[in-house]
Amino acid sequence: MEGKLESSEGVFENYLKEDPKTGKMHVVGKDAGGKLAITRWRTEGDEVVVQLETGRKNQIRVQFAHAGHPIVGDEKYGAQKADRLYLHATQLKVKLRSGEWRTFSS
């Protein structure tokens, strides 16, 4: 994240909607047709650990940028230019159509 987070943990709860012209997601009000996006986060040293309660397009990128802390290298959502986007998933847990949960780790 760019900047220093004000606390060591928190929850973002916003409504997100995609601009059909640009494909960019925005935080909007519930009445504007946005879909609920909930993200829990905590800091561990220099890293931020994120747990998604919902799965919206670009959810992490949009919510941290909206809070004034865009992901390093994420020019689309207001960050300074960098050599790459500094967003990496170390673990993904997904529910398959069969109902089985699978965990993938890097």
C-alpha positions, 0 to 999 in steps of 0.5 A, spaced: 500 500 500 502 507 499 502 511 505 502 508 512 495 505 514 492 508 521 491 502 524 493 495 524 487 492 522 480 494 519 474 492 515 472 495 509 465 495 507 462 498 501 458 498 495 462 497 488 459 498 481 463 498 474 463 504 469 461 500 463 465 505 459 471 504 462 471 498 466 473 501 472 470 499 479 468 505 483 465 505 490 458 508 490 452 508 494 447 502 495 442 506 492 446 507 486 446 499 484 452 497 487 454 490 490 456 489 497 464 488 498 467 486 505 474 486 506 478 484 512 485 486 513 491 486 518 498 488 518 504 483 519 510 487 519 511 490 512 505 486 509 498 487 509 494 480 510 487 481 506 481 476 507 475 477 502 468 476 505 465 477 498 468 477 491 468 483 487 472 485 481 478 489 483 475 489 490 482 489 494 484 495 489 478 499 489 477 499 497 484 500 499 485 506 493 478 509 496 481 509 503 487 513 500 492 507 500 492 504 493 496 498 491 503 500 489 504 500 482 496 500 481 496 506 476 489 505 474 487 506 481 491 512 483 498 509 485 504 512 483 508 508 477 512 502 479 515 496 475 509 492 477 503 491 481 505 489 488 499 485 489 500 477 490 495 472 493 499 467 497 493 463 499 486 462 495 481 458 498 475 457 493 468 453 493 468 448 487 461 447 483 461 440 487 461 444 493 468 442 495 473 447 498 480 447 495 486 451 498 491 453 493 498 456 496 504 459 493 
